[in-house]
């Protein structure tokens, strides 16, 4: 029997960490992820788990220590947000290229500046090309479930890549919600022990980690990382299928919400998907065939599956919660459009920016997206893109 | 399952396809750095004047590349396959027995 609880997203992740009982957790506090290491430290102080907690002096050190621990053969993880992740930047690439299956609980928050501590996806989207697997959650249940699956994916011998488990700062990290937890024994059996093939503490076989790769090796190394990302796709699906058996909850690369017969689709990541689902339901009542594709896995990017799911739609609106300053919209827009174009899926795609720095995104906002997209598609009207949701502008007058 | 097979790095070359690199370019097995002749990076070379050397061995522990071999409590000539020519030993020598020769 699963356990019914009420937990915030941070508490849910900390609880997952407690159930996994990893070997090493170096961490440095930063809003809104501070609670995660704080709660794990409590579990350790109470003798509930025997994880080695390292209170480091910065996030750069947190990721460095996680890399060292993982190379030594430990199951290592850390948690951070926003500028904390920005300070890890250099090491994110090191973790990935050294093929170390570290887990990072990322609580998405805007990057300064201007100074802002609220939810948006600038931090993880900025790190999208660092070689990490990225999985996103709509709510506290999903971030808990994703975290339980994280090590199974990253430690798989065909993958061996670090993994970022993301949730929306404050919106899910701090809001309490009902949640179903998996029993300790089932988690333990599901996650298993980390048994690396090679590790620095193996005195029978000394090893060198992270050697210098000159021009004659760097490109081959990156190609090997891409292959691991490609392999991760099947592993993510296999692990999800196995997780469904112990939890009853189903996961894939994305969730299709009333999408199959939809004329107009929104593609979105994170907690705003919940808001959009309400809009979809209301629009369906009004007779508009609205649908939603909520992306769970951004790295590796499931381009084939997304193109297939959006094929035949009258139009698609892609909503980004971070900027690229390319003047072409956000990162999700770029990736989805590339996926459609390269596969010859000729669907009109509109680029939207919403929720930057914690800006509200309401059911009314979501409905307006569908209305606008429908009208523009029917009339052939051009929109000034990206469309900014809730942006104050002189043009409003 | 722990790996017990050392990497044969003679098989990994600049002609190797990407599929034949090790995971994360890791190298398995002890003392493989001996096979990597960093001495070819050298632009300056330390030379020893045996007349002046008192065998105090102060140069030995300061060498970052373990390129001053010691046998029967006496230092031998430099291991030029691995000496990068940093010159720290020259600074450490109290007797002026070591000098740097500059090639450029």
Interface residues (C-beta under 8 A of the other chain):
Chain A: X97 X98 X99 X100 X160 X195 X197 X198 X199 X202 X204 X205 X206 X207 X208 X209 X210 X211 X213 X216 X217 X219 X220 X221 X223 X224 X227
Chain B: X1 X2 X3 X4 X5 X6 X14 X16 X17 X18 X19 X21 X23 X24 X25 X26 X27 X28 X29 X30 X31 X32 X33
